[in-house]
Amino acid sequence: MSKKWYQTCYRRSAIDMHITDWDERFLSEFDANKYVDMLVLSGSKSTVLYTQSHVGHCYYPSKVGHMHAGLKGRNIVAEVIELCHQKGINVVVYFSLIFDSWAYDNNPDWRIIRVDGKEATESTPFMHYNPRYGVCCPNSPYRDYTVAHVEEICRNFDFEGVRFDMTFWPAVCYCRHCQARFEREIGGEIPQVINWEDQRWAIFQRKREEWLTEFATLMTSTVK
């Protein structure tokens, strides 16, 4: 039996492309040929190719999300995939989950809400980063948005794998969707104090793990 491509692919590349479009010059001079030439030069046998990023801007014409303004309608995802396949390079498409500034900015009801009622970003107190990205709750309608987005990518591109990034809770969420789900499944309000000797807090933590696993499984099953 022949081996799967990933069983013999030892040199791989991943180039971060969390690129905003507040200046439309960004990505306006993207050269797909040069991009793939550099992958060939590096000896890469597979590459992680961004379809969108933490910023939430798409690198192809999307009917679901917001396309990066600097691309002026260019489908650089398709361009790079075609050139990679011509060079024998396997492509793993990248999709950022939960971290999505465009969805966060344009859909306030999707935002992760902290216990103090404030909206969470990547720069929650225990995370030592700049507040660059908005974070969305997987219990909100953001879930349906991601399903539609992933379906669009799978229907439009030919690739070898998918990399879902940032599938975790960047903060404990107290949004109305989490509150409603906890009330429906457990009853009462979400506990607001971290206390591992409190049974309700432990139940809530188990629910958080269950909800996140369910969301990750949904994304994987959507691809399949």
C-alpha atoms as a printed R data frame, in Angstrom:
    type eleno elety resid chain resno       x      y       z
1   ATOM     1    CA   MET     A     1   0.000  0.000   0.000
2   ATOM     2    CA   SER     A     2   1.394  3.393  -0.983
3   ATOM     3    CA   LYS     A     3   1.989  5.871   1.805
4   ATOM     4    CA   LYS     A     4   0.011  9.067   2.249
5   ATOM     5    CA   TRP     A     5   1.786 12.255   1.164
6   ATOM     6    CA   TYR     A     6   2.240 13.454   4.746
7   ATOM     7    CA   GLN     A     7   4.014 10.231   5.708
8   ATOM     8    CA   THR     A     8   6.932 10.992   3.414
9   ATOM     9    CA   CYS     A     9   6.852 14.810   3.408
10  ATOM    10    CA   TYR     A    10   9.556 15.944   5.811
11  ATOM    11    CA   ARG     A    11  10.384 19.482   4.723
12  ATOM    12    CA   ARG     A    12   7.408 21.765   5.243
13  ATOM    13    CA   SER     A    13   6.851 25.508   5.301
14  ATOM    14    CA   ALA     A    14   4.372 27.886   6.931
15  ATOM    15    CA   ILE     A    15   4.485 31.587   6.141
16  ATOM    16    CA   ASP     A    16   2.385 33.820   8.411
17  ATOM    17    CA   MET     A    17   0.129 36.226   6.497
18  ATOM    18    CA   HIS     A    18  -1.918 38.102   9.100
19  ATOM    19    CA   ILE     A    19  -2.114 41.165   6.859
20  ATOM    20    CA   THR     A    20  -4.558 44.038   7.315
21  ATOM    21    CA   ASP     A    21  -5.926 46.121   4.437
22  ATOM    22    CA   TRP     A    22  -6.183 49.598   5.976
23  ATOM    23    CA   ASP     A    23  -3.608 50.528   3.330
24  ATOM    24    CA   GLU     A    24  -4.669 49.054  -0.025
25  ATOM    25    CA   ARG     A    25  -1.051 48.833  -1.106
26  ATOM    26    CA   PHE     A    26  -0.693 45.832   1.200
27  ATOM    27    CA   LEU     A    27  -0.615 42.660  -0.954
28  ATOM    28    CA   SER     A    28  -1.222 44.738  -4.088
29  ATOM    29    CA   GLU     A    29   2.118 43.594  -5.538
30  ATOM    30    CA   PHE     A    30   1.912 39.971  -4.414
31  ATOM    31    CA   ASP     A    31   3.810 37.788  -6.889
32  ATOM    32    CA   ALA     A    32   2.555 34.196  -6.818
33  ATOM    33    CA   ASN     A    33   5.353 32.984  -9.085
34  ATOM    34    CA   LYS     A    34   8.063 34.434  -6.853
35  ATOM    35    CA   TYR     A    35   6.299 33.105  -3.759
36  ATOM    36    CA   VAL     A    36   6.311 29.549  -5.126
37  ATOM    37    CA   ASP     A    37   9.840 29.917  -6.509
38  ATOM    38    CA   MET     A    38  11.024 30.599  -2.959
39  ATOM    39    CA   LEU     A    39   9.204 27.491  -1.720
40  ATOM    40    CA   VAL     A    40  11.000 25.462  -4.383
41  ATOM    41    CA   LEU     A    41  14.326 27.047  -3.433
42  ATOM    42    CA   SER     A    42  13.741 26.097   0.209
43  ATOM    43    CA   GLY     A    43  13.139 22.487  -0.746
44  ATOM    44    CA   SER     A    44   9.653 22.485   0.762
45  ATOM    45    CA   LYS     A    45   7.476 19.519  -0.128
46  ATOM    46    CA   SER     A    46   4.369 21.011   1.480
47  ATOM    47    CA   THR     A    47   3.260 24.475   2.501
48  ATOM    48    CA   VAL     A    48   0.614 26.033   4.714
49  ATOM    49    CA   LEU     A    49  -1.259 28.541   2.555
50  ATOM    50    CA   TYR     A    50  -3.454 31.169   4.182
51  ATOM    51    CA   THR     A    51  -7.009 31.521   2.878
52  ATOM    52    CA   GLN     A    52  -7.625 34.153   5.580
53  ATOM    53    CA   SER     A    53  -6.036 35.045   8.902
54  ATOM    54    CA   HIS     A    54  -6.515 36.383  12.441
55  ATOM    55    CA   VAL     A    55  -7.373 39.673  10.720
56  ATOM    56    CA   GLY     A    56 -10.286 37.916   9.019
57  ATOM    57    CA   HIS     A    57  -9.596 39.144   5.475
58  ATOM    58    CA   CYS     A    58  -9.853 36.584   2.680
59  ATOM    59    CA   TYR     A    59  -7.176 36.077   0.047
60  ATOM    60    CA   TYR     A    60  -9.694 35.025  -2.575
61  ATOM    61    CA   PRO     A    61 -13.078 36.415  -3.762
62  ATOM    62    CA   SER     A    62 -15.428 35.285  -1.004
63  ATOM    63    CA   LYS     A    63 -19.209 35.387  -0.850
64  ATOM    64    CA   VAL     A    64 -19.085 34.716   2.883
65  ATOM    65    CA   GLY     A    65 -16.308 36.867   4.304
66  ATOM    66    CA   HIS     A    66 -14.473 40.098   3.516
67  ATOM    67    CA   MET     A    67 -11.878 40.002   0.756
68  ATOM    68    CA   HIS     A    68  -8.579 41.787   1.331
69  ATOM    69    CA   ALA     A    69  -8.905 45.157  -0.389
70  ATOM    70    CA   GLY     A    70  -5.321 45.206  -1.637
71  ATOM    71    CA   LEU     A    71  -5.890 42.185  -3.861
72  ATOM    72    CA   LYS     A    72  -8.454 43.997  -6.026
73  ATOM    73    CA   GLY     A    73 -10.387 40.782  -6.653
74  ATOM    74    CA   ARG     A    74  -7.349 38.571  -7.349
75  ATOM    75    CA   ASN     A    75  -7.607 34.972  -6.252
76  ATOM    76    CA   ILE     A    76  -4.084 34.432  -4.957
77  ATOM    77    CA   VAL     A    77  -5.121 31.248  -3.155
78  ATOM    78    CA   ALA     A    78  -5.980 29.617  -6.474
79  ATOM    79    CA   GLU     A    79  -2.853 31.035  -8.106
80  ATOM    80    CA   VAL     A    80  -0.507 29.661  -5.467
81  ATOM    81    CA   ILE     A    81  -2.233 26.265  -5.285
82  ATOM    82    CA   GLU     A    82  -1.932 25.779  -9.041
83  ATOM    83    CA   LEU     A    83   1.751 26.736  -9.093
84  ATOM    84    CA   CYS     A    84   2.521 24.575  -6.042
85  ATOM    85    CA   HIS     A    85   0.927 21.540  -7.634
86  ATOM    86    CA   GLN     A    86   2.886 22.161 -10.826
87  ATOM    87    CA   LYS     A    87   6.054 22.009  -8.703
88  ATOM    88    CA   GLY     A    88   4.985 18.935  -6.748
89  ATOM    89    CA   ILE     A    89   4.335 20.849  -3.514
90  ATOM    90    CA   ASN     A    90   1.418 19.738  -1.353
91  ATOM    91    CA   VAL     A    91  -0.855 22.474  -0.036
92  ATOM    92    CA   VAL     A    92  -2.431 22.690   3.420
93  ATOM    93    CA   VAL     A    93  -4.896 25.580   3.535
94  ATOM    94    CA   TYR     A    94  -4.999 27.705   6.676
95  ATOM    95    CA   PHE     A    95  -8.122 28.968   8.437
96  ATOM    96    CA   SER     A    96  -8.160 30.959  11.670
97  ATOM    97    CA   LEU     A    97 -10.917 30.023  14.125
98  ATOM    98    CA   ILE     A    98 -12.127 32.268  16.979
99  ATOM    99    CA   PHE     A    99  -9.436 34.868  16.239
100 ATOM   100    CA   ASP     A   100 -11.143 36.946  13.538
101 ATOM   101    CA   SER     A   101 -10.982 40.734  13.767
102 ATOM   102    CA   TRP     A   102 -13.258 41.360  10.795
103 ATOM   103    CA   ALA     A   103 -16.038 39.163  12.204
104 ATOM   104    CA   TYR     A   104 -15.483 40.692  15.648
105 ATOM   105    CA   ASP     A   105 -15.664 44.266  14.376
106 ATOM   106    CA   ASN     A   106 -18.710 43.730  12.191
107 ATOM   107    CA   ASN     A   107 -20.727 41.469  14.504
108 ATOM   108    CA   PRO     A   108 -20.661 42.725  18.108
109 ATOM   109    CA   ASP     A   109 -23.014 39.939  19.210
110 ATOM   110    CA   TRP     A   110 -20.375 37.341  18.300
111 ATOM   111    CA   ARG     A   111 -17.725 38.697  20.661
112 ATOM   112    CA   ILE     A   112 -16.311 36.840  23.641
113 ATOM   113    CA   ILE     A   113 -17.375 38.749  26.760
114 ATOM   114    CA   ARG     A   114 -15.332 38.643  29.954
115 ATOM   115    CA   VAL     A   115 -16.750 38.273  33.458
116 ATOM   116    CA   ASP     A   116 -16.537 42.065  33.937
117 ATOM   117    CA   GLY     A   117 -18.819 42.572  30.930
118 ATOM   118    CA   LYS     A   118 -16.032 43.909  28.724
119 ATOM   119    CA   GLU     A   119 -15.287 42.546  25.278
120 ATOM   120    CA   ALA     A   120 -12.293 40.243  25.108
121 ATOM   121    CA   THR     A   121  -9.495 40.637  22.589
122 ATOM   122    CA   GLU     A   122  -6.222 38.805  22.201
123 ATOM   123    CA   SER     A   123  -4.813 41.057  24.958
124 ATOM   124    CA   THR     A   124  -6.792 39.608  27.858
125 ATOM   125    CA   PRO     A   125  -4.880 40.162  31.130
126 ATOM   126    CA   PHE     A   126  -3.051 36.813  31.171
127 ATOM   127    CA   MET     A   127  -1.953 37.051  27.521
128 ATOM   128    CA   HIS     A   128   1.019 39.321  26.960
129 ATOM   129    CA   TYR     A   129   0.321 40.436  23.407
130 ATOM   130    CA   ASN     A   130  -0.771 43.618  21.747
131 ATOM   131    CA   PRO     A   131  -4.560 43.954  21.295
132 ATOM   132    CA   ARG     A   132  -4.324 43.217  17.594
133 ATOM   133    CA   TYR     A   133  -7.131 40.694  17.087
134 ATOM   134    CA   GLY     A   134 -10.766 40.370  18.041
135 ATOM   135    CA   VAL     A   135 -11.969 37.003  19.353
136 ATOM   136    CA   CYS     A   136 -15.370 35.444  18.650
137 ATOM   137    CA   CYS     A   137 -17.396 32.968  20.695
138 ATOM   138    CA   PRO     A   138 -18.011 29.552  19.094
139 ATOM   139    CA   ASN     A   139 -21.400 29.399  20.846
140 ATOM   140    CA   SER     A   140 -22.578 32.493  18.970
141 ATOM   141    CA   PRO     A   141 -23.792 32.694  15.330
142 ATOM   142    CA   TYR     A   142 -20.087 32.960  14.504
143 ATOM   143    CA   ARG     A   143 -20.314 29.157  14.385
144 ATOM   144    CA   ASP     A   144 -22.623 29.262  11.340
145 ATOM   145    CA   TYR     A   145 -20.364 31.832   9.690
146 ATOM   146    CA   THR     A   146 -17.326 29.573   9.997
147 ATOM   147    CA   VAL     A   147 -19.206 26.560   8.658
148 ATOM   148    CA   ALA     A   148 -20.278 28.542   5.580
149 ATOM   149    CA   HIS     A   149 -16.763 29.894   5.154
150 ATOM   150    CA   VAL     A   150 -15.086 26.487   5.382
151 ATOM   151    CA   GLU     A   151 -17.632 24.955   3.012
152 ATOM   152    CA   GLU     A   152 -16.864 27.708   0.499
153 ATOM   153    CA   ILE     A   153 -13.127 27.003   0.688
154 ATOM   154    CA   CYS     A   154 -13.606 23.250   0.306
155 ATOM   155    CA   ARG     A   155 -15.876 23.675  -2.713
156 ATOM   156    CA   ASN     A   156 -13.594 26.129  -4.482
157 ATOM   157    CA   PHE     A   157 -10.072 24.796  -4.002
158 ATOM   158    CA   ASP     A   158  -8.134 21.565  -4.519
159 ATOM   159    CA   PHE     A   159  -5.731 20.989  -1.637
160 ATOM   160    CA   GLU     A   160  -4.179 18.211   0.421
161 ATOM   161    CA   GLY     A   161  -5.009 19.290   3.970
162 ATOM   162    CA   VAL     A   162  -6.484 21.914   6.273
163 ATOM   163    CA   ARG     A   163  -4.892 23.647   9.231
164 ATOM   164    CA   PHE     A   164  -7.348 25.119  11.719
165 ATOM   165    CA   ASP     A   165  -5.564 27.538  14.019
166 ATOM   166    CA   MET     A   166  -6.406 29.082  17.412
167 ATOM   167    CA   THR     A   167  -9.062 26.576  18.436
168 ATOM   168    CA   PHE     A   168  -9.064 27.445  22.132
169 ATOM   169    CA   TRP     A   169 -10.771 29.744  24.639
170 ATOM   170    CA   PRO     A   170  -8.605 32.897  24.871
171 ATOM   171    CA   ALA     A   171 -10.788 33.972  27.821
172 ATOM   172    CA   VAL     A   172 -13.670 32.643  29.899
173 ATOM   173    CA   CYS     A   173 -16.736 33.769  27.969
174 ATOM   174    CA   TYR     A   174 -19.875 35.180  29.602
175 ATOM   175    CA   CYS     A   175 -21.652 36.284  26.426
176 ATOM   176    CA   ARG     A   176 -25.399 35.878  26.207
177 ATOM   177    CA   HIS     A   177 -24.995 32.772  24.020
178 ATOM   178    CA   CYS     A   178 -22.822 30.998  26.597
179 ATOM   179    CA   GLN     A   179 -25.170 32.102  29.370
180 ATOM   180    CA   ALA     A   180 -28.192 30.750  27.466
181 ATOM   181    CA   ARG     A   181 -26.489 27.456  26.674
182 ATOM   182    CA   PHE     A   182 -25.418 26.945  30.294
183 ATOM   183    CA   GLU     A   183 -28.944 27.720  31.473
184 ATOM   184    CA   ARG     A   184 -30.376 25.270  28.948
185 ATOM   185    CA   GLU     A   185 -27.962 22.423  29.661
186 ATOM   186    CA   ILE     A   186 -27.234 22.889  33.392
187 ATOM   187    CA   GLY     A   187 -29.585 25.509  34.792
188 ATOM   188    CA   GLY     A   188 -28.893 28.780  36.545
189 ATOM   189    CA   GLU     A   189 -26.188 31.352  35.856
190 ATOM   190    CA   ILE     A   190 -22.570 30.707  35.006
191 ATOM   191    CA   PRO     A   191 -20.400 30.908  38.153
192 ATOM   192    CA   GLN     A   192 -18.233 34.011  38.181
193 ATOM   193    CA   VAL     A   193 -15.502 32.936  40.603
194 ATOM   194    CA   ILE     A   194 -12.788 30.429  39.708
195 ATOM   195    CA   ASN     A   195 -13.043 27.910  42.517
196 ATOM   196    CA   TRP     A   196 -12.077 24.316  41.792
197 ATOM   197    CA   GLU     A   197 -13.756 23.192  44.997
198 ATOM   198    CA   ASP     A   198 -17.049 24.602  43.733
199 ATOM   199    CA   GLN     A   199 -18.978 21.870  41.907
200 ATOM   200    CA   ARG     A   200 -20.741 24.349  39.623
201 ATOM   201    CA   TRP     A   201 -17.449 25.869  38.537
202 ATOM   202    CA   ALA     A   202 -16.080 22.396  37.766
203 ATOM   203    CA   ILE     A   203 -19.240 21.601  35.796
204 ATOM   204    CA   PHE     A   204 -18.863 24.853  33.849
205 ATOM   205    CA   GLN     A   205 -15.242 24.061  33.043
206 ATOM   206    CA   ARG     A   206 -16.236 20.617  31.766
207 ATOM   207    CA   LYS     A   207 -18.882 22.315  29.629
208 ATOM   208    CA   ARG     A   208 -16.304 24.714  28.193
209 ATOM   209    CA   GLU     A   209 -14.160 21.753  27.195
210 ATOM   210    CA   GLU     A   210 -17.184 19.973  25.723
211 ATOM   211    CA   TRP     A   211 -18.323 23.032  23.770
212 ATOM   212    CA   LEU     A   212 -14.871 23.638  22.319
213 ATOM   213    CA   THR     A   213 -14.436 19.988  21.347
214 ATOM   214    CA   GLU     A   214 -17.850 20.076  19.697
215 ATOM   215    CA   PHE     A   215 -16.873 23.173  17.721
216 ATOM   216    CA   ALA     A   216 -13.564 21.657  16.576
217 ATOM   217    CA   THR     A   217 -15.333 18.444  15.586
218 ATOM   218    CA   LEU     A   218 -17.897 20.453  13.621
219 ATOM   219    CA   MET     A   219 -15.144 22.157  11.637
220 ATOM   220    CA   THR     A   220 -13.421 18.862  10.868
221 ATOM   221    CA   SER     A   221 -16.649 17.152   9.850
222 ATOM   222    CA   THR     A   222 -17.499 20.145   7.638
223 ATOM   223    CA   VAL     A   223 -14.266 19.601   5.725
224 ATOM   224    CA   LYS     A   224 -14.845 15.880   5.396
